[in-house]
Amino acid sequence: MIFNQGPTLCVGADPHSEVLSSWGLAQTADGLEQFCEVFLQELPTELTIVKPQVSLFEAFGSRGMQVLEAFLIELKKANKFVIADAKRSDIGTSMEGYARAWLTGEGFEANAVTVSPYLGVKTLCAFHERAAENNKNVFTLVATSNPEATELQSHSLSRAVLEGLIELNSPAAGVVVGATVDLDRHQIRDLLQSSKFPILAPGFGAQGVSPKSAGELFKGLNDQLIANVSRSVLMGNRDGFRKRINTALGELS
């Protein structure tokens, strides 16, 4: 199983404007398409998980989403596990619509998707049901790495979300916990250990946390850990992209 052999590296496919510029690509849908082509060509075989940032494709409108759809298909052909970083959140039939789009094969070809629980953890039931039916996964935001979140999430909110996910008892459940998050301040280390949820941890690299620190930061949780790097491997000459990924792989292992 992909989620019990960690720590595992995940590379974010995040075509920020700065990344496109550093790769010598235009800030257009054509440049976005070229970004995807180079990304696919340069991915090392050892890298198994890719996390496209959906918003950065959506920014280019319908053409951007077409590029994303084609990109997801090619990632599947390359045997990559794809986590669509879409952070969907809604209720009722609207949430069911998102689940159908991302987790059934009728819309976008992803193995997993990120969701926000802040309309209530039980609003995620449709996602988890669809995911379980289709052998997919749902990664729920629990404690994020942006500094604005700490004051809100550390006052038992992160723990409450985790408790709600445990109550759902879904085989599809995973969590998002930022690499810069103080697990003890958020009072979630024990629940992460007992739940055995796979942990997607953005924030390695550009946010100042080295993959070398993963074992210390997530002590006792390494088997569950998916350490995400994005800008630290994307920024710079595109000819060095593969080398930067291989460096991160070596640091994490």
C-alpha positions in Angstrom: 0.0 0.0 0.0 1.3 3.4 -1.0 0.5 5.1 2.4 2.3 2.8 4.9 5.8 2.9 3.4 6.7 6.5 4.1 8.1 8.9 4.3 7.2 9.4 0.6 7.9 12.4 -1.5 5.2 14.3 -3.4 5.9 17.0 -5.9 3.4 19.8 -6.4 2.6 20.6 -10.0 2.1 24.3 -9.3 2.5 26.5 -12.4 2.9 29.8 -10.6 3.7 32.8 -12.8 7.2 32.8 -11.3 7.7 29.2 -12.2 6.5 29.7 -15.8 8.9 32.6 -16.1 11.9 30.7 -14.7 11.2 27.9 -17.2 11.1 30.4 -20.0 7.4 29.9 -20.7 4.7 32.3 -21.6 2.0 33.3 -19.1 -0.6 31.8 -21.3 -2.6 28.6 -21.7 0.1 27.5 -24.3 2.8 28.1 -21.7 0.8 26.1 -19.2 0.6 23.2 -21.6 4.3 23.4 -22.2 4.9 23.4 -18.4 2.9 20.1 -18.2 4.9 18.5 -21.1 8.2 19.4 -19.4 7.0 18.3 -16.0 6.0 14.9 -17.4 9.2 14.4 -19.3 11.5 15.2 -16.3 9.7 13.3 -13.6 12.0 10.5 -12.3 10.6 7.0 -12.1 11.2 6.9 -8.3 8.8 9.8 -7.8 5.3 8.2 -7.3 3.0 11.0 -6.1 2.1 14.3 -7.8 -0.2 17.0 -6.5 -1.5 19.5 -9.1 -2.7 22.8 -7.7 -6.1 23.1 -9.4 -6.5 26.8 -8.9 -3.4 27.6 -11.0 -4.9 25.8 -14.0 -8.4 27.2 -13.4 -6.8 30.7 -13.6 -6.5 30.2 -17.3 -10.2 29.5 -17.7 -11.8 26.6 -19.7 -8.6 26.1 -21.7 -6.6 25.8 -18.4 -9.0 23.1 -17.2 -8.7 21.3 -20.5 -4.9 21.3 -20.0 -5.3 20.0 -16.5 -7.6 17.2 -17.7 -5.1 16.1 -20.3 -2.3 16.4 -17.8 -4.1 14.1 -15.3 -4.6 11.5 -18.0 -0.9 11.5 -18.8 0.1 11.3 -15.2 -2.1 8.2 -14.9 -0.4 6.6 -17.9 2.9 7.3 -16.2 1.6 5.3 -13.1 1.7 8.4 -10.8 -0.6 8.7 -7.9 -2.4 12.0 -8.3 -3.7 14.2 -5.5 -5.8 17.0 -7.0 -5.3 19.9 -4.7 -8.8 21.4 -5.2 -9.8 22.1 -1.5 -13.5 21.6 -2.3 -16.2 22.4 0.3 -20.0 22.5 0.1 -23.1 20.8 1.2 -25.7 18.4 -0.1 -26.0 17.9 -3.9 -23.3 20.5 -4.5 -20.8 18.4 -2.6 -22.0 15.3 -4.4 -21.3 17.1 -7.7 -17.7 17.8 -6.7 -17.4 14.2 -5.6 -18.7 13.0 -9.0 -16.3 15.3 -10.8 -13.1 14.2 -9.0 -13.6 10.7 -7.8 -15.7 8.7 -10.2 -13.8 8.8 -13.5 -16.6 10.8 -15.1 -14.7 14.0 -14.7 -11.1 14.6 -13.8 -8.8 11.6 -13.5 -7.4 11.9 -10.0 -6.6 9.3 -7.3 -7.4 11.6 -4.5 -8.6 15.2 -3.8 -8.2 17.7 -1.0 -11.3 19.0 0.8 -12.1 21.6 3.5 -14.1 20.5 6.5 -15.2 23.9 7.8 -18.8 23.5 6.8 -18.9 20.5 9.1 -17.0 17.2 8.8 -20.3 15.3 8.1 -20.7 17.3 4.9 -17.8 15.3 3.6 -19.7 12.0 3.6 -20.6 12.1 -0.1 -16.9 12.5 -0.9 -15.9 9.6 1.3 -18.7 7.4 0.0 -17.7 8.1 -3.6 -14.0 7.6 -2.8 -14.5 4.3 -1.1 -16.7 3.0 -4.0 -14.0 3.9 -6.5 -10.8 3.1 -4.5 -9.9 6.7 -4.2 -8.8 8.9 -1.3 -9.9 12.2 0.4 -7.4 14.4 2.1 -9.1 16.7 4.6 -7.5 20.0 5.8 -6.7 19.5 9.5 -3.8 21.9 10.3 -2.5 24.1 7.5 1.0 25.7 7.2 -0.1 29.2 6.5 0.6 31.5 9.5 -2.9 33.0 9.4 -4.4 29.6 10.4 -2.6 28.9 13.6 -4.7 31.1 15.9 -7.9 29.6 14.6 -6.9 25.9 14.2 -4.7 25.5 17.3 -7.7 26.1 19.8 -9.0 22.6 19.5 -10.4 23.0 16.0 -7.8 20.8 14.3 -8.4 18.1 17.0 -12.2 18.3 16.5 -11.8 17.8 12.8 -9.6 14.8 13.4 -12.1 13.4 15.9 -14.9 13.8 13.3 -12.9 12.0 10.6 -12.2 9.1 13.0 -15.9 8.9 13.7 -16.6 8.7 9.9 -14.5 5.5 9.9 -13.8 5.9 6.2 -11.2 3.7 4.5 -10.6 6.7 2.1 -9.6 9.2 4.8 -6.4 11.1 4.7 -5.4 14.4 6.3 -3.5 17.5 5.4 -1.1 18.8 8.1 1.5 21.4 7.2 5.2 20.8 7.7 5.5 24.0 9.8 2.6 23.0 12.1 3.4 22.4 15.8 1.6 19.1 16.3 1.7 19.4 20.1 0.3 22.9 20.2 -2.6 21.7 18.0 -3.0 18.6 20.3 -3.2 16.2 17.3 -0.1 14.1 17.5 -1.8 11.3 19.5 -4.8 11.2 17.2 -2.6 11.1 14.1 -0.7 8.2 15.5 -3.8 6.2 16.6 -5.8 6.9 13.4 -3.1 5.8 11.0 -4.4 8.3 8.5 -2.0 9.1 5.6 -0.6 12.6 6.2 -0.1 15.0 3.3 2.3 17.6 4.6 2.8 20.6 2.3 5.4 23.2 3.3 8.7 21.4 2.8 11.3 23.3 0.8 10.3 26.9 0.0 8.7 27.4 3.4 12.0 26.8 5.1 11.6 23.2 6.3 14.1 20.7 4.8 13.0 17.2 3.8 15.8 16.1 6.1 13.7 17.4 9.0 10.8 15.1 8.3 11.8 12.4 10.7 12.1 14.8 13.6 9.0 16.9 12.9 6.8 13.8 12.3 8.4 11.5 14.8 6.4 8.3 15.1 4.4 9.2 12.0 7.0 8.7 9.2 5.2 5.6 7.8 2.1 7.7 7.1 4.0 10.8 5.9 3.7 12.3 2.3 6.1 15.2 2.3 5.2 17.7 -0.4 7.7 19.9 -2.2 6.7 22.4 -4.8 8.5 25.7 -5.4 11.9 24.4 -4.1 12.0 22.0 -7.0 10.1 24.0 -9.6 11.9 27.3 -9.3 15.0 27.6 -11.4 16.1 26.5 -14.9 13.7 23.7 -16.1 16.8 21.6 -17.1 17.5 21.2 -13.4 14.0 20.1 -12.4 14.8 16.4 -12.4 18.0 17.0 -10.4 16.2 19.0 -7.8 13.6 16.3 -7.3 16.3 13.7 -7.0 18.0 15.8 -4.3 14.8 16.0 -2.4 14.3 12.3 -2.7 17.7 11.7 -1.3 17.2 14.1 1.6 13.9 12.5 2.6 15.2 8.9 2.5 
